[in-house]
Amino acid sequence: MHVRPDYFVSPIQTPRDEAGDAGHAQVRKKRGGALGKCIGISPFRECRGGEALQRNAVSYVHFDQYDYRRMCTPEGRGTCEGIVREALRRIDRSDGAQPLSLSAAVREMRADANRGGSVATDMFGRVVAFHGNPAALELRSYHQASFVDLSGGATRDQRINRLFTDMRHHLGVRDVAFLRLGVVAPEHGAGGYGHVLAVQRMPQDRYTIFDPNNGAFAYAGTRDMESALREYFDDAFAEAGLEVIPDGIECHTASSLQRDPELKPLEPLLLPADLPESRLARGPDEDSPAWRAYSTTADASNRSSGDVLSTVAGQAGRLAGMRSGLAVYAMADIACGRSADLMSATENLRQALSDATRASATMRAMGDLQERNRYAFVTPIANRLRHEGGSAIHSAADLIDDLRHHFANAYFRDHALRGYRNDFAEIGLTFRGNDRDAGGASGNNHDSDREQADGHSIVVQRLRPSADYEHDEYQIYDSNVGAFRYADFAQMSVALRSLFEAGYGESGGIDHADNTFFADLGSEQAAALPGSVSRAPRESPVACLPLGSVERGLGIGGSPAMTPPHAALPAPPDVDPARLPLYPGHDELKRAPQLAADRKPYALFRPSPVSPETVKARGGFDSEDTKLRDIDLNLHDADLASRPRVTDSAGYLGAFRSERAALGRLPTADARAHFIYSVAPAPNMIDVRASLGSHARAPETGEVAAMGRIDYTQIRGWQRVENGVPGKFVANPDYRWDVYDQTRIAGAQPQLARFPIGSDAWRDGPYRAYVSASDDTDVPRFRRDPNVAHAMFYDNAWQKVRDLQMRQAMGVDYRGPLTLQAYGGSRWRTHLFVDKRGNVLADSAYTRYAGRSGNRHEFRMGDDGRFHLSGDGRSVLRVGSDGYIYLGPVPGDPASLNGVFAYDGRHLIHQEDDKFLTIGKTVYTPFVTTDDCGSRSAWRLEQPNRRRAVPPQANLHTFRGMAEGTRQQLYEFECDPDAALPDNADHFVTRVPDNDYRGDFNAYVDRITIRDARDAARRLDTEHAAWLFRDGYYAVPDGSGGLEVRTLGGTAVWRSADAVVGGKDGMRQRLPARTAASYRIGDDAWRLVLNREDRRARLIAMLAHTYVVG
């Protein structure tokens, strides 16, 4: 090794060619005028910017990826992505009290690479794996905090300047940023490739830059670091006539860790020494049937039951009610690499609990895991895919067969060619004693008894999975008894058979079992399919992205709804809080009986043990820390169908159309208080039955699952439930009715079903469009990465909420309580009101009669364009045959225009007869007139705070008589364009690649060619999109290679295939004639479509730049 003075250290250099092959030195050819920058004696590879980075550095550690043959991909390419992630991995796993710096991590990497042997082999393998699949890096302490996309529209200098600005803004002390760089031809910004640098900010504004081509360079201040980077951008890669341009910044931080669904590892533990006799429990009863069942064929056991561990922790019964937390803790301990198996994991846990300095933290971790996994193991485990096994297994033979099937076969979910071997199983046991009571046979309120009453889970671990599952070693952990080791599958099967048949007699015996399996992402198994390609596609690069990072990556901080409490918001206009106790036997929360397919239910009902105070402090219910790969609607449905107490799992938060269904999921034997929350619908909520179709396991529950989050301001209120009895309804004072009274659920989302790729479900109607065969094989594949599909859905859903919130903040589309002020809003405050006898009058607010108790002064504008009495949605202002205004019921005829008013900012025009609402000179009752009577026909609509109210311009009657759809269909489209999407599309586009047309379809029908139709159909089919035209039509693939054009109401009016046969003139006859009154998509709705189209493109670019390097 060649050693330079003090801090300049470099390994021996081996000349390499551009492909990265070691060995023979090559003579490099001169490449144009830029070569002069790269000539001279230098410790760095020519024209890779090392000299620029060294110039202002106070120290550096030399490292060049091309010095190590095995650090290249199989194709001989560099692995900069994998190298910077290996450096971050070392920082992430270092001691939290004294974490590694980026320079120290690089020094370690260089030492390991030069050491050779298994240490080097392991590191090289990780580097290549991280480069090919960045998602393979499982961070423990760090997490991605933000991503800034620099690739849009700006000049190179602007992008460099913004890079430095954003680094100063986003990079905290000890944070690590990946600088994603494009290496491109200056004249057109293309034709290059990608490169990655890592930058770490240290205390006192010191910085380190790590370039995999040069090494780690330390700088004394921000100015030196930025100067070095500027020179690097100018010098690096200049020999090929290329230039470096920033594409994005990906920041990783350990400064404000969010709750992680996986266990944060404790410091490494040694196997414990013998504990003092006083700290040892007697252990499980060796005469119990469960002990005998497990121990008869076991090679070894460790007796680390919950009772033993409680005694170790210093108090008998201390871990009562934490049996599930114990088991999940052990699994997570293995998954994060601290333990090899269940026996050592439980022994490590024993030592942690016996150490006074660690016991409290360990107890808190287990308590948190217990709370989330009380009724099933639903917490994601590092590097594992959790998936459904057999359910309602009533015999030992069927239990063994289910284990055999899943251990013998790999799990193929998102790829038909790449599967993963199962190495864990949770066996959820339900005891016969439970049949006597929803909560069990015992009346004892002890936590462990309550947990046992709802069943009990044991863990099976398969060690070092091989192709021969029968001869693999297995272990079982039952937190009531301990951990046991078995030499092979047969010995374990004997134990489980004996347990199933004779165990837990004190609980009535085992009634049935439900299995869940965990596939090890580090144990791949290729599919043996005829005609399959030799190399399986790589794992999704965004699989490990937490759901919450989707919005943060697009610049949305905090709650994705961005709808905080509104202190000045009036009370909800359509519900009287005094009448809100609703269960059982009360329906005040329901406007009308709800159909199962209703996308705008008044309320959905969510059971939870979490108190309203805690929910408020957390900002709502949250599962945003779930990684995209772990979001699984099919698994969530299986969890809730097999485990009657589970509500949340697989990235989804459960809510139900029926409050009875919600109440039924609460444990009746639990003395703790629980709550039923009344939740407004939102676009991130998915109708489970509609999305899974005939594959839904329990459609009768009416579940609507919220992906990722339920916002606190989305909650209408709650009821406290004690001993199974719900109490009085409490309205949430922070409920944002102005936003969430307008939102609706997403309905059916077949693209989010997450059935395994080999499932026959993908052959069914609504699912078929999302799967296709590979070009050269019959192997099925998803047309779009399911992880990206979930990210797209989530961002689009919350953007809808943000759009509504923004319009409310702008003062438009006001739907709250308002007053009708006559004379355009005079100082006498003459206004329309309803007296206690039900008469509609107009008088000054200062008169004694107007101020009488019992009078009603506030109304709200309904979707039907009528003024509804605030707090009584069934009563509206009507117009009598004599022209006078009266209070009456909503007309029974949906087509009736009586009482429907349009507001032009001054006048209220009755749509039934186009007359003006007018106040009389001598009479108190307002009426309608043919003529505009000046100030007497002028009205100002006011909010309770006396600000002008601007109600929605459109209502259900605005679009009556339109050929493009029913009034209901067109109104819903104007509110949310996605409401008109056909079954085979999940978004609208206004433009199709390689097609320049941007006008109406009525004009395009005379120009479109068969080739245009074929090319557009292919593009739309690939993207699951519908092509929207401003005149109220959309085009979709017709299934035979052409286009079908439909109205927004879904009526087919044109097919390219028919145009070939009948000619365009014949086909045009089917298009409705256009007139000045014909429907045209409104400006606001069209703007929504354009914005969603652009945002979708931004999201795709963000995901690509964050996780993929070209």
Phi, psi and omega in degrees: 000136178269124185249127175264167183302138172054250193268359180269105184233135182216142173287164177299135184269138175241116182301142180222160175271182186295334182279349176097011179280135180272170172117256188282133175289145179241152175273121182274141179275146175290141186234064173089186187294338183284353186296333182303330179295335191257000183275145176129167179283127184208146176284357186248157176295142189296141174057038173240011171083008183297320180297321180295320181289328182284335193303316183255007184282146174272341175197161173208157174242116185288137176202126177226121184302332182281000172279355185229106183306319187281000177269005178265160175288167177303336178274002179085015182267161179290164184229048184301321179301312180294326183290314180292329177288327175295322177295316178296324179301317181292320176296315182299326184263005180280172182299126182298330180286323180226073184291154176296147168273168178298320178298317180294323178296319179293321178299317176299315181299317179296318180296317180295321180294321181282338183290325182078192178070201185293330180298313178294319180300316180297317182293315180300321179297319178295317182301312180296320179296315180294326180291317180286332183216085181304335180292346181291343179281113179261103181282147180252307183264324180271158171211158178287123183263327183197161170222131178247119181272120181255006193274352185273123160060340187278162176287169180298315181297320179296321180292322178294316180296320180291327177304311181292320178299314182289328176296318178297326183281319190263337190267111176269177181298130182070002173290154179237130177246138170262121177267114181268121188242140169263140176245104196228167174280129187301325189290332180224005174065024182218181176083010182250214181207187186248157176213158183227134169246155172246139178231132176239134174266133181246171177304158182059031176058030171275153184225154171230133174249131176244117175249118181301345177270349186224318180136193181255128185239127181260140183231145184283342182200173183298318183297318179295319180296313182293323177297318179298318180294320178300316180293323178298316181299329181278328189263324190292140175065021184286340185293338180261011182073024181253166175224156182265135180222132181291136176253329182182165178234125178247113186259135176240133185227153172240012189274336182216066185299136173273167174297130181253138180291348178254152185291129173286129186289145170278176178296153182305141182243148170266158175300138188290148170283172179298133179276156175301151183302327182292341182261005182258138174270165180294335179094175182295156180288114183288351177266355181287147178302325181295315179299314181297321179299313182288320193277339187302316182251006182282145174280330183199161175210164182234359173060024182276064177281171178299324179293318178297315181293328176298316180294320177301323181286354173106001182204122179299135179080004183296330180261014176300136182080009179241023186296319177293320178299322176301311184294316180293324176302315180296317178298315180295326178299321178288315185297328181269007170090006181278336180224154181270332186204177184296324181294314180289327179296317179288329174292320175299320178296321177301316181292320180298321181287336179276350180265115184300333182283343183242348187299316184296315179296321179295318178297319179296318179298316179293323178297319178295316178296322178298316183297324182273345186232025186302320187250354176187157180276088185256350179291129176300142179251138185306134175060028178228147170254116177277138181207165187288140169247207179289151179232156180050051180274116188254005179219154178298321181299317180291326177297312180297319179298321180293318176297317180299314182300315185280330176282335179279338185237142176285162179260121179249110180252295185266347181228134178281343183258343181237117176241174181227137181287141177281130179234356173226150171220138169258125176254108179271117183261132172247129186266150181296331179302338181293338185294336182284342185200144179301338179249005177117175184279332188277144173268001181290135181266010179301139184306314182295326177294319179297319180296315179300326183298326179265015177109184186204142182244142173238158184247135172247129175245133173258117185272137176046065184305133179236183177289344181249086185297331185295331183254008172287157177275147181229153171225152177234137172238119173245114187294350174275343188232314182139192181255144183225145181246140181230142186289330183202181183295322183297315180297319178296321181297321178299317180297314182292324178298315179296320179296315183297323185275331187230350186282157174056044175297331180295341177254015180092002183086173183273122177278310179200169180231150173232128186254142171229139184242157180235118180267132183278115181291348177266004181236080185282152173219121181284148179282142175261080183247139179296131178078008181285153179287159186286331183245126177284151176297150182289160180296151181304129180290346180253010185301325184268006179287121176298145182304320181295336180286344177299309180289321180297324178296338178260013174090011180264115180259156179070216179295135180294339179286333185049043181233077183287169174304148182242105188298329184265007183289130178294170177297152178308136188281344190244005180224132175272112184305334182288346184250025191265354175297127193236347188220136357271158171083007179239140183233027184296338179281351185257129176286323181200161177305135186262136173281153183298332183265006182299125180270355178229061175295150181296321180207150171242154191241127186238120176275143181197146172276356185277132184286156178301325179297318179290319178300318179296316181298326180276351182082010181133196174262139194217129168228031184291346178281359177290131178289151183304323182293337184267358178277117192211100182293321179298316178293320178301317179297319178296319179301312184288330180287325185266338182239098189295349179258353181282137177239323184242136174188162172051037176087359183245147177249124187281142170213159189224148179292331182254130176293335177292320178296321179294315181296325181294345180269356178272143180287124183282338182269003182270122182286345180293152175286141173236176184220148168249117181264134174266116190242132176288148178294153179214159186292345177271008181260130190244132174287110187295314181298316181293326183282325181264348177059226181291352181270356175294134188275331182220066185296339182292344181287339181063039183285140169238112188263129179269121176284119168084319190195145164237118186285147180298322180285358176270349184272121179289323182171193185204164172233138174276133181243121178234128182053038176081002183249120179283145180259203184290143177287134178244118180287141178278114182294344181261008180296128180267077181296333181297335178258306190279351169288346182258345186277163179218164179284166183282342182075211183289132178226076184299334181291345181257010185298323178064033169297149174302149186302331180273002183290142176294344181302327182290353176270350181283162187316290187290345184264338187302326184294343187263359181228142175216165176278150176299160185300322187245009180217175174263013182287126180289151177209154176282137179291332177230141176306120181302329178294320177292321179301319179292320178297319180297314181298315185295315180295317180297320181298311183285335175295327176299318179294317180297323178298317179295317180298320180296320179294324176293320178296330179278352178084018178248162182058039181289128182237013184268189180295139181212164174243151178259102184268122181283169180057028179070013180095075184268170180289344177277351179053047173289129186212165180271136179211171179242123180281177187290348175269356180093008178279140177266122185227166173227126181199166179292143180294345185267358178280156182293322184292318181297333183269006183296147177296140179097344175289148179245126187247347188248144178230174169220149178276120181272172177298339181274002179082011180255158175271110178269141177295127183298129182088354179216084185295348182274347182251130184226163173284127179241167177243121180282171180296338177272001177091353181274152181275137175219165178264124182212180179284163174298132181304141179288335180276115182300337183272353182295139177254007180294127181088359179272122182240143171253139182245122181259014182098346178221318185251149171251112188253121182287119189287342181289327184223008179058034178259159184267136171288127189224149175259142184281167177277324185234352180251153183271338184275122178290161184210180178249145182228152178291324183263153171281116185265033174069230184294334179288344178255011181261136183224140173243126177268127186237141170284166178303335178273009178072010171281154180296135176261131178245096182287169179301142180282334182249152175215183184300336184264355182298326189252028179292144176075015181272141180283342186277357179163169176288165180299324179294315181297315182288325177295315179296324177297316181297327178286319180210103183305333180296344180296339182261005182297137175284171185297330185263021178218146177243005173195159175264149169233151177255354179214148181242132179307142179067016176228120187273357187287137182227010187262202178282156178289328179302330176274327183289333185298334178275350185245335188296139177253165178298324178294318177303313182297317181295314181294319179295319180298320180295317179295314181295322180295319180295322185265000184054045186241160171242136184271115186263137177244149188294337182272017171094022177238159170219153181246141177223158175299142182267003179089351180236021177097358180243193181249147169237132180252134182231161170284168177297337176280355176097005179276126179287131182235350184199139175226134180296327180295320178290329180296327178296320184279312188264351182085153184295325182297320178295321181289328181297333182298339180277347178279133178301142179294138181270136175229177179296336181267000182295154182293142173217135183303130182293160183300317183295317180293320179295321178295323177300316181296316180297317181296319179293324177296315179292320181294323177299318178295321177297318180297315180298318179295319179298313180297319181293316182287334182284322192239356181232133175245123184288000000 
